[in-house]
């Protein structure tokens, strides 16, 4: 799935993207305001979608001067499901955080990074997941935890999962030499541990 376009799971059309924007904010939008968010689509295309969704009752429209404003009809029977779908990224991150927190050997730090964090994930994208392994964890027990997580997350979202693993000692002694960790620090979505810890390790000079 495309975590940044969660309604594409059920409709790959502009309708889903428009509904996602309206669902995430309990506010009114003009066609122009939506176009500034959904820049990949034409303003005319957005207008036609809004008119169609208004006829279906899931969107309210109101005339404001010479223009129209639109908002999600949150009383519509479909609204609660659309709102939940629009929030799938947060639901996913919360579930992942909960799962990692239940591990017998919890990671020192973990984060989703790459296309999922940047909002450019496609159906073909892997989910990139950084896992920092704590000290003194038996290899087979850590590997079993990671393998189960990879299988579960792939079932949750339908994409392959690519775990990037470092030992805690690697991060502490030479983490600043790993460019990918800089990427994680700048764009990653923390799901275990403290971002401040990673930042502190990357400021250290190798000895």
C-alpha positions in Angstrom: 0.0 0.0 0.0 0.9 3.7 -0.2 1.0 4.9 3.4 0.9 8.5 2.3 -2.2 7.8 0.1 -4.1 5.4 2.3 -7.4 5.6 0.4 -5.7 4.4 -2.7 -6.1 0.9 -1.1 -9.8 1.1 -2.1 -9.7 3.7 -4.8 -6.6 4.8 -6.8 -8.4 7.8 -8.2 -8.3 11.5 -7.2 -11.4 10.9 -5.1 -9.4 9.1 -2.5 -6.8 11.9 -2.3 -9.4 14.6 -2.0 -11.3 12.7 0.8 -8.0 12.1 2.7 -7.3 15.8 2.8 -10.8 16.6 3.9 -10.8 13.8 6.5 -7.5 14.9 8.1 -8.7 18.4 8.9 -12.1 19.5 10.2 -12.0 22.6 8.1 -13.4 24.0 4.9 -11.4 24.2 1.6 -11.8 26.0 -1.6 -10.9 24.2 -4.8 -7.8 26.4 -5.0 -6.8 25.5 -1.4 -7.1 21.8 -2.2 -5.1 22.3 -5.4 -2.2 23.8 -3.3 -2.1 20.5 -1.4 -2.7 18.1 -4.3 -0.4 19.8 -6.7 -0.1 16.7 -9.0 -3.7 17.2 -10.1 -5.4 19.9 -12.0 -7.8 22.3 -10.3 -10.5 21.4 -12.7 -10.1 17.8 -11.9 -10.4 18.5 -8.2 -13.5 20.6 -8.8 -15.2 17.8 -10.7 -14.4 15.4 -7.9 -15.8 17.7 -5.2 -19.0 18.2 -7.2 -19.4 14.4 -7.5 -18.7 13.8 -3.8 -21.2 16.6 -2.9 -23.9 14.8 -4.9 -23.1 11.7 -2.9 -23.5 13.6 0.3 -20.1 12.8 1.8 -19.0 16.4 1.2 -20.8 19.6 2.1 -20.5 22.6 -0.2 -21.4 26.2 0.6 -21.2 29.3 -1.6 -18.8 32.0 -0.5 -19.0 35.0 -2.7 -18.2 33.8 -6.2 -16.6 30.6 -5.0 -17.6 27.4 -3.2 -16.1 26.0 0.0 -16.1 22.3 0.8 -15.8 20.1 3.9 -16.3 16.5 4.8 -19.8 15.7 6.0 -18.8 14.0 9.3 -22.4 12.9 9.9 -22.3 10.7 6.8 -22.4 7.0 7.5 -19.2 6.5 5.5 -17.3 9.4 7.2 -15.9 7.5 10.2 -14.5 4.9 7.9 -12.9 7.4 5.6 -11.4 9.3 8.6 -9.9 6.1 9.9 -8.5 5.2 6.5 -7.0 8.7 6.2 -5.2 8.1 9.5 -3.6 4.8 8.5 0.0 6.1 8.8 -0.5 7.1 12.5 -2.4 3.9 13.2 0.5 1.9 11.6 3.2 3.8 13.6 1.2 3.3 16.8 0.9 -0.4 16.2 4.5 -0.8 15.3 5.5 1.2 18.5 3.3 -1.1 20.6 4.8 -4.2 19.0 8.4 -3.2 19.6 7.5 -2.1 23.2 6.3 -5.7 23.8 9.5 -7.3 22.7 11.4 -9.3 25.3 14.6 -7.6 24.0 13.6 -4.1 23.0 15.6 -2.1 20.5 17.7 0.7 21.8 16.2 2.8 18.9 14.0 2.1 16.0 12.6 4.2 13.2 10.7 4.0 9.9 12.7 5.9 7.2 13.0 6.1 3.4 10.0 6.5 1.1 7.4 5.8 3.9 8.8 8.6 6.0 9.1 11.0 3.0 5.6 10.4 1.8 6.7 8.9 -1.5 5.9 5.2 -0.9 4.4 3.2 -3.7 2.8 -0.2 -3.8 6.2 -1.6 -5.0 8.3 0.2 -2.3 9.9 -1.7 0.6 9.3 -0.4 4.1 12.7 0.7 5.5 13.0 0.0 9.2 16.1 0.8 11.3 16.6 -1.4 14.4 19.4 -0.9 16.9 20.1 -4.0 18.8 21.0 -3.7 22.5 24.0 -5.3 24.1 24.0 -8.9 25.3 21.1 -10.2 23.4 21.4 -13.8 22.2 21.6 -13.9 18.4 18.9 -16.4 17.8 16.4 -14.6 20.1 17.0 -11.3 18.5 16.7 -12.8 15.0 13.5 -14.5 15.9 11.9 -11.3 17.1 13.0 -9.5 13.9 11.7 -12.3 11.6 8.3 -12.3 13.2 8.1 -8.5 13.0 9.0 -8.5 9.3 6.3 -11.1 8.6 3.6 -9.2 10.6 4.4 -5.8 9.2 4.2 -7.2 5.7 0.8 -8.6 6.4 -0.3 -5.2 7.9 0.6 -3.1 4.9 1.1 -5.5 2.0 4.7 -4.3 1.3 8.0 -6.1 1.8 9.9 -4.9 4.9 13.6 -4.2 4.8 15.1 -4.1 8.3 18.4 -2.3 8.6 20.1 -3.5 11.7 23.0 -2.1 13.8 24.4 -3.2 17.1 24.3 -0.6 19.8 28.1 -0.7 20.0 28.3 0.1 16.2 26.2 3.2 16.6 28.1 4.4 19.7 31.6 3.9 18.2 31.2 4.7 14.5 27.6 5.7 13.9 28.6 9.1 12.6 30.4 7.4 9.7 27.1 5.9 8.4 25.4 8.2 6.0 22.1 6.3 6.2 21.9 7.2 9.9 22.0 10.8 9.0 19.0 10.2 6.7 17.2 8.5 9.6 17.9 11.4 11.9 16.6 14.0 9.4 13.5 12.2 8.1 12.9 9.1 10.2 9.8 8.4 12.2 10.8 7.1 15.7 8.9 4.0 16.9 11.2 2.9 19.8 13.8 4.7 21.9 14.8 8.3 21.8 15.7 10.4 18.8 17.9 12.4 21.1 19.9 9.3 21.8 20.6 8.8 18.1 21.4 12.5 17.6 23.9 12.3 20.5 25.7 9.3 19.0 26.0 10.9 15.6 27.7 13.9 17.1 30.5 11.8 18.6 33.8 11.7 17.0 35.2 8.3 16.2 38.2 7.3 18.3 
